[in-house]
Amino acid sequence: MRAHSPEEICKLFQDAMAEGDIDSVLSLYDREAVYVNKTGEVTKGGHGLREALAPLAAMKARFDFTIKAVVEAGDIALMHTQWTVSSPQPMKVYAIEVARRQPDGTWCWLIGDPYTVARELGSSASTPSGSQP
């Protein structure tokens, strides 16, 4: 799976998660990717990403997204994305992501932090159905 724009990464992520295809999900991340989990712990590299995202892929989580903004500077893009998960556990998060253009011209996420806003607001920002993610 290859994204030809930063925005396309979101659609490919949505599709791969719905299919439960963790390898395709991971292919959307840069080899130097960093992921920040709900508690603020930083995970680096493929093994850490697999550990963090595999449970959602195994449940074939249903994601919807609204891209709020993409700001590009050369081969880097800052993304602000509202994600809604409808199953297995409903939640809504506002993610801040950084994408990087790869040598072949495609894009991958380099940094993903889907919980920044929730952490800053005391976690009340991620409770669409009254439950915490």
MARROBA-600883 format. One record per atom (N, C-alpha, C): residue number from 1; x, y, z. Coordinates in steps of 0.1 Angstrom, whole numbers. Example, Ala and Ser with C-alpha at 12.3 -4.5 7.8 and 13.67 -1.06 7.14 Angstrom:
REM residues 2
+-----+-------+-------+-------+
: num :     X :     Y :     Z :
+-----+-------+-------+-------+
:   1 :   132 :   -57 :    78 :
:   1 :   123 :   -45 :    78 :
:   1 :   132 :   -33 :    78 :
:   2 :   128 :   -22 :    71 :
:   2 :   137 :   -11 :    71 :
:   2 :   129 :     0 :    79 :
+-----+-------+-------+-------+
//
This chain:
REM residues 133
+-----+-------+-------+-------+
: num :     X :     Y :     Z :
+-----+-------+-------+-------+
:   1 :     9 :   -12 :     0 :
:   1 :     0 :     0 :     0 :
:   1 :     9 :    12 :     0 :
:   2 :     7 :    21 :    -9 :
:   2 :    15 :    33 :   -11 :
:   2 :     6 :    45 :   -12 :
:   3 :     8 :    55 :    -4 :
:   3 :     0 :    68 :    -4 :
:   3 :     8 :    77 :   -13 :
:   4 :     0 :    84 :   -22 :
:   4 :     6 :    93 :   -31 :
:   4 :     4 :   108 :   -26 :
:   5 :    -2 :   109 :   -15 :
:   5 :    -3 :   122 :    -8 :
:   5 :    -4 :   120 :     7 :
:   6 :    -1 :   130 :    15 :
:   6 :    -3 :   128 :    30 :
:   6 :   -18 :   124 :    33 :
:   7 :   -27 :   130 :    26 :
:   7 :   -41 :   127 :    29 :
:   7 :   -45 :   113 :    26 :
:   8 :   -39 :   107 :    16 :
:   8 :   -42 :    93 :    12 :
:   8 :   -38 :    83 :    22 :
:   9 :   -28 :    86 :    31 :
:   9 :   -24 :    77 :    41 :
:   9 :   -36 :    74 :    50 :
:  10 :   -45 :    84 :    53 :
:  10 :   -56 :    81 :    62 :
:  10 :   -66 :    71 :    56 :
:  11 :   -69 :    73 :    43 :
:  11 :   -78 :    63 :    36 :
:  11 :   -72 :    49 :    36 :
:  12 :   -60 :    48 :    33 :
:  12 :   -53 :    35 :    32 :
:  12 :   -53 :    28 :    46 :
:  13 :   -50 :    37 :    57 :
:  13 :   -51 :    32 :    71 :
:  13 :   -65 :    27 :    74 :
:  14 :   -75 :    35 :    71 :
:  14 :   -89 :    31 :    73 :
:  14 :   -92 :    17 :    67 :
:  15 :   -88 :    16 :    54 :
:  15 :   -91 :     3 :    47 :
:  15 :   -84 :    -8 :    53 :
:  16 :   -71 :    -7 :    56 :
:  16 :   -63 :   -18 :    61 :
:  16 :   -68 :   -22 :    75 :
:  17 :   -72 :   -13 :    83 :
:  17 :   -77 :   -16 :    96 :
:  17 :   -90 :   -24 :    95 :
:  18 :   -99 :   -19 :    86 :
:  18 :  -112 :   -26 :    84 :
:  18 :  -110 :   -40 :    79 :
:  19 :   -99 :   -43 :    72 :
:  19 :   -96 :   -56 :    67 :
:  19 :   -88 :   -65 :    77 :
:  20 :   -84 :   -58 :    88 :
:  20 :   -76 :   -65 :    98 :
:  20 :   -62 :   -68 :    93 :
:  21 :   -57 :   -61 :    83 :
:  21 :   -44 :   -63 :    77 :
:  21 :   -33 :   -55 :    83 :
:  22 :   -27 :   -60 :    94 :
:  22 :   -17 :   -53 :   101 :
:  22 :    -4 :   -50 :    93 :
:  23 :    -1 :   -59 :    84 :
:  23 :    11 :   -56 :    76 :
:  23 :     9 :   -44 :    67 :
:  24 :    -3 :   -43 :    61 :
:  24 :    -6 :   -31 :    53 :
:  24 :    -7 :   -18 :    62 :
:  25 :   -12 :   -20 :    74 :
:  25 :   -12 :    -8 :    83 :
:  25 :     2 :    -4 :    85 :
:  26 :    11 :   -13 :    88 :
:  26 :    25 :    -9 :    92 :
:  26 :    32 :    -4 :    80 :
:  27 :    28 :    -8 :    68 :
:  27 :    35 :    -3 :    56 :
:  27 :    33 :    12 :    53 :
:  28 :    23 :    18 :    61 :
:  28 :    20 :    32 :    59 :
:  28 :    29 :    41 :    68 :
:  29 :    37 :    34 :    76 :
:  29 :    46 :    41 :    85 :
:  29 :    60 :    41 :    80 :
:  30 :    67 :    52 :    82 :
:  30 :    81 :    53 :    78 :
:  30 :    90 :    43 :    87 :
:  31 :   101 :    39 :    81 :
:  31 :   109 :    29 :    89 :
:  31 :   114 :    35 :   102 :
:  32 :   115 :    48 :   103 :
:  32 :   119 :    55 :   115 :
:  32 :   107 :    60 :   124 :
:  33 :    96 :    55 :   121 :
:  33 :    83 :    60 :   127 :
:  33 :    84 :    60 :   143 :
:  34 :    77 :    70 :   148 :
:  34 :    75 :    71 :   162 :
:  34 :    60 :    73 :   165 :
:  35 :    55 :    66 :   175 :
:  35 :    40 :    66 :   178 :
:  35 :    39 :    69 :   193 :
:  36 :    31 :    78 :   196 :
:  36 :    29 :    82 :   210 :
:  36 :    15 :    77 :   215 :
:  37 :    16 :    68 :   225 :
:  37 :     3 :    62 :   230 :
:  37 :    -5 :    71 :   239 :
:  38 :   -16 :    65 :   244 :
:  38 :   -25 :    73 :   252 :
:  38 :   -19 :    79 :   265 :
:  39 :    -9 :    72 :   271 :
:  39 :    -3 :    76 :   283 :
:  39 :     9 :    86 :   280 :
:  40 :    12 :    87 :   267 :
:  40 :    24 :    96 :   263 :
:  40 :    37 :    89 :   261 :
:  41 :    36 :    75 :   263 :
:  41 :    48 :    67 :   260 :
:  41 :    51 :    67 :   245 :
:  42 :    64 :    69 :   242 :
:  42 :    68 :    69 :   228 :
:  42 :    73 :    55 :   224 :
:  43 :    67 :    50 :   213 :
:  43 :    71 :    37 :   207 :
:  43 :    78 :    40 :   194 :
:  44 :    90 :    34 :   192 :
:  44 :    98 :    36 :   180 :
:  44 :    99 :    23 :   172 :
:  45 :    99 :    24 :   159 :
:  45 :   101 :    12 :   151 :
:  45 :    90 :     3 :   148 :
:  46 :    92 :    -6 :   139 :
:  46 :    81 :   -15 :   135 :
:  46 :    76 :   -24 :   146 :
:  47 :    85 :   -30 :   154 :
:  47 :    80 :   -39 :   165 :
:  47 :    70 :   -32 :   174 :
:  48 :    74 :   -20 :   179 :
:  48 :    66 :   -12 :   188 :
:  48 :    53 :    -8 :   181 :
:  49 :    53 :    -4 :   169 :
:  49 :    41 :    -1 :   162 :
:  49 :    32 :   -13 :   160 :
:  50 :    37 :   -24 :   157 :
:  50 :    29 :   -36 :   156 :
:  50 :    22 :   -39 :   169 :
:  51 :    30 :   -38 :   180 :
:  51 :    24 :   -41 :   193 :
:  51 :    13 :   -31 :   197 :
:  52 :    14 :   -19 :   193 :
:  52 :     4 :    -9 :   196 :
:  52 :    -8 :   -10 :   187 :
:  53 :    -6 :   -14 :   174 :
:  53 :   -17 :   -13 :   165 :
:  53 :   -24 :   -27 :   162 :
:  54 :   -17 :   -37 :   164 :
:  54 :   -22 :   -51 :   161 :
:  54 :   -35 :   -54 :   168 :
:  55 :   -37 :   -50 :   180 :
:  55 :   -51 :   -53 :   186 :
:  55 :   -62 :   -47 :   179 :
:  56 :   -60 :   -34 :   174 :
:  56 :   -71 :   -28 :   166 :
:  56 :   -73 :   -35 :   153 :
:  57 :   -62 :   -39 :   146 :
:  57 :   -63 :   -46 :   134 :
:  57 :   -70 :   -59 :   136 :
:  58 :   -66 :   -66 :   146 :
:  58 :   -72 :   -79 :   149 :
:  58 :   -87 :   -78 :   151 :
:  59 :   -92 :   -67 :   156 :
:  59 :  -106 :   -65 :   158 :
:  59 :  -113 :   -59 :   146 :
:  60 :  -105 :   -56 :   136 :
:  60 :  -110 :   -50 :   124 :
:  60 :  -117 :   -37 :   127 :
:  61 :  -110 :   -29 :   134 :
:  61 :  -116 :   -16 :   139 :
:  61 :  -121 :    -7 :   127 :
:  62 :  -132 :    -1 :   129 :
:  62 :  -138 :     7 :   119 :
:  62 :  -135 :    22 :   122 :
:  63 :  -127 :    28 :   114 :
:  63 :  -123 :    42 :   115 :
:  63 :  -129 :    51 :   105 :
:  64 :  -133 :    63 :   109 :
:  64 :  -137 :    73 :    99 :
:  64 :  -128 :    85 :   103 :
:  65 :  -126 :    94 :    93 :
:  65 :  -117 :   105 :    96 :
:  65 :  -121 :   117 :    88 :
:  66 :  -118 :   128 :    94 :
:  66 :  -119 :   141 :    88 :
:  66 :  -105 :   148 :    89 :
:  67 :   -99 :   151 :    78 :
:  67 :   -87 :   158 :    78 :
:  67 :   -90 :   173 :    80 :
:  68 :   -85 :   178 :    91 :
:  68 :   -87 :   192 :    95 :
:  68 :   -77 :   202 :    88 :
:  69 :   -65 :   197 :    87 :
:  69 :   -55 :   206 :    80 :
:  69 :   -43 :   197 :    76 :
:  70 :   -36 :   201 :    65 :
:  70 :   -23 :   195 :    61 :
:  70 :   -15 :   207 :    57 :
:  71 :    -3 :   208 :    64 :
:  71 :     6 :   218 :    61 :
:  71 :    19 :   212 :    56 :
:  72 :    23 :   214 :    43 :
:  72 :    35 :   208 :    38 :
:  72 :    46 :   218 :    37 :
:  73 :    58 :   212 :    40 :
:  73 :    70 :   220 :    38 :
:  73 :    80 :   210 :    32 :
:  74 :    82 :   211 :    19 :
:  74 :    91 :   202 :    12 :
:  74 :    86 :   188 :    13 :
:  75 :    95 :   179 :    19 :
:  75 :    91 :   165 :    21 :
:  75 :    85 :   161 :    34 :
:  76 :    80 :   171 :    41 :
:  76 :    74 :   169 :    54 :
:  76 :    60 :   175 :    54 :
:  77 :    50 :   168 :    60 :
:  77 :    37 :   173 :    61 :
:  77 :    32 :   172 :    76 :
:  78 :    26 :   182 :    81 :
:  78 :    20 :   182 :    94 :
:  78 :     5 :   180 :    92 :
:  79 :    -1 :   170 :    98 :
:  79 :   -15 :   167 :    96 :
:  79 :   -23 :   168 :   109 :
:  80 :   -35 :   174 :   108 :
:  80 :   -44 :   174 :   120 :
:  80 :   -56 :   166 :   115 :
:  81 :   -59 :   155 :   122 :
:  81 :   -70 :   147 :   117 :
:  81 :   -79 :   143 :   129 :
:  82 :   -92 :   144 :   127 :
:  82 :  -102 :   139 :   136 :
:  82 :  -106 :   125 :   132 :
:  83 :  -103 :   116 :   141 :
:  83 :  -106 :   101 :   139 :
:  83 :  -118 :    97 :   148 :
:  84 :  -127 :    90 :   142 :
:  84 :  -138 :    84 :   150 :
:  84 :  -137 :    69 :   147 :
:  85 :  -137 :    61 :   158 :
:  85 :  -137 :    47 :   158 :
:  85 :  -151 :    43 :   162 :
:  86 :  -158 :    35 :   153 :
:  86 :  -172 :    31 :   156 :
:  86 :  -173 :    17 :   162 :
:  87 :  -162 :     9 :   159 :
:  87 :  -162 :    -4 :   166 :
:  87 :  -147 :    -8 :   166 :
:  88 :  -143 :   -16 :   175 :
:  88 :  -151 :   -24 :   185 :
:  88 :  -155 :   -15 :   197 :
:  89 :  -148 :    -5 :   200 :
:  89 :  -151 :     4 :   211 :
:  89 :  -152 :    19 :   205 :
:  90 :  -164 :    25 :   206 :
:  90 :  -165 :    38 :   201 :
:  90 :  -156 :    48 :   208 :
:  91 :  -149 :    56 :   200 :
:  91 :  -141 :    67 :   206 :
:  91 :  -138 :    77 :   195 :
:  92 :  -134 :    89 :   199 :
:  92 :  -131 :   100 :   190 :
:  92 :  -118 :   106 :   195 :
:  93 :  -108 :   108 :   186 :
:  93 :   -96 :   114 :   189 :
:  93 :   -92 :   124 :   179 :
:  94 :   -84 :   134 :   183 :
:  94 :   -79 :   144 :   174 :
:  94 :   -64 :   141 :   173 :
:  95 :   -59 :   137 :   162 :
:  95 :   -45 :   132 :   160 :
:  95 :   -37 :   143 :   154 :
:  96 :   -25 :   144 :   158 :
:  96 :   -15 :   152 :   152 :
:  96 :    -5 :   142 :   146 :
:  97 :    -2 :   143 :   133 :
:  97 :     6 :   134 :   126 :
:  97 :    16 :   141 :   117 :
:  98 :    27 :   135 :   116 :
:  98 :    37 :   141 :   106 :
:  98 :    40 :   130 :    96 :
:  99 :    39 :   134 :    83 :
:  99 :    42 :   125 :    72 :
:  99 :    55 :   129 :    66 :
: 100 :    62 :   119 :    60 :
: 100 :    74 :   122 :    52 :
: 100 :    73 :   116 :    38 :
: 101 :    77 :   124 :    28 :
: 101 :    78 :   118 :    15 :
: 101 :    90 :   109 :    14 :
: 102 :    87 :    97 :     8 :
: 102 :    97 :    87 :     7 :
: 102 :   105 :    89 :    -6 :
: 103 :   117 :    83 :    -7 :
: 103 :   125 :    84 :   -19 :
: 103 :   118 :    81 :   -32 :
: 104 :   107 :    72 :   -32 :
: 104 :   100 :    69 :   -44 :
: 104 :    88 :    79 :   -47 :
: 105 :    87 :    89 :   -38 :
: 105 :    77 :    99 :   -40 :
: 105 :    64 :    97 :   -32 :
: 106 :    62 :    85 :   -26 :
: 106 :    51 :    82 :   -18 :
: 106 :    52 :    88 :    -4 :
: 107 :    42 :    87 :     3 :
: 107 :    42 :    93 :    17 :
: 107 :    39 :    83 :    27 :
: 108 :    46 :    84 :    39 :
: 108 :    43 :    75 :    51 :
: 108 :    43 :    84 :    63 :
: 109 :    36 :    79 :    73 :
: 109 :    36 :    86 :    86 :
: 109 :    50 :    84 :    93 :
: 110 :    55 :    95 :    98 :
: 110 :    68 :    95 :   105 :
: 110 :    65 :    96 :   120 :
: 111 :    55 :   104 :   124 :
: 111 :    52 :   106 :   138 :
: 111 :    36 :   105 :   139 :
: 112 :    31 :    98 :   148 :
: 112 :    17 :    97 :   151 :
: 112 :    14 :    99 :   165 :
: 113 :     6 :   109 :   168 :
: 113 :     2 :   111 :   182 :
: 113 :   -13 :   114 :   182 :
: 114 :   -21 :   103 :   183 :
: 114 :   -36 :   105 :   183 :
: 114 :   -42 :   109 :   196 :
: 115 :   -34 :   111 :   206 :
: 115 :   -40 :   114 :   219 :
: 115 :   -35 :   128 :   225 :
: 116 :   -28 :   136 :   217 :
: 116 :   -22 :   148 :   223 :
: 116 :   -33 :   157 :   229 :
: 117 :   -44 :   160 :   221 :
: 117 :   -54 :   168 :   226 :
: 117 :   -61 :   163 :   239 :
: 118 :   -64 :   150 :   238 :
: 118 :   -70 :   144 :   250 :
: 118 :   -61 :   145 :   262 :
: 119 :   -48 :   142 :   261 :
: 119 :   -39 :   144 :   272 :
: 119 :   -39 :   158 :   277 :
: 120 :   -39 :   168 :   268 :
: 120 :   -38 :   182 :   272 :
: 120 :   -51 :   186 :   279 :
: 121 :   -62 :   180 :   275 :
: 121 :   -75 :   184 :   281 :
: 121 :   -80 :   175 :   292 :
: 122 :   -71 :   166 :   296 :
: 122 :   -75 :   157 :   307 :
: 122 :   -83 :   146 :   303 :
: 123 :   -81 :   141 :   291 :
: 123 :   -88 :   129 :   285 :
: 123 :  -102 :   131 :   282 :
: 124 :  -109 :   142 :   284 :
: 124 :  -123 :   143 :   281 :
: 124 :  -125 :   145 :   266 :
: 125 :  -115 :   148 :   259 :
: 125 :  -116 :   150 :   244 :
: 125 :  -118 :   138 :   236 :
: 126 :  -117 :   126 :   243 :
: 126 :  -118 :   113 :   235 :
: 126 :  -129 :   105 :   240 :
: 127 :  -141 :   111 :   243 :
: 127 :  -152 :   103 :   249 :
: 127 :  -165 :   105 :   241 :
: 128 :  -166 :   100 :   229 :
: 128 :  -178 :   102 :   221 :
: 128 :  -190 :    95 :   227 :
: 129 :  -188 :    83 :   232 :
: 129 :  -200 :    75 :   237 :
: 129 :  -199 :    73 :   252 :
: 130 :  -193 :    82 :   258 :
: 130 :  -192 :    81 :   273 :
: 130 :  -182 :    72 :   278 :
: 131 :  -174 :    66 :   268 :
: 131 :  -164 :    56 :   273 :
: 131 :  -150 :    61 :   268 :
: 132 :  -140 :    57 :   276 :
: 132 :  -126 :    60 :   273 :
: 132 :  -120 :    50 :   263 :
: 133 :  -112 :    54 :   254 :
: 133 :  -105 :    45 :   245 :
: 133 :   -95 :    37 :   253 :
+-----+-------+-------+-------+
//
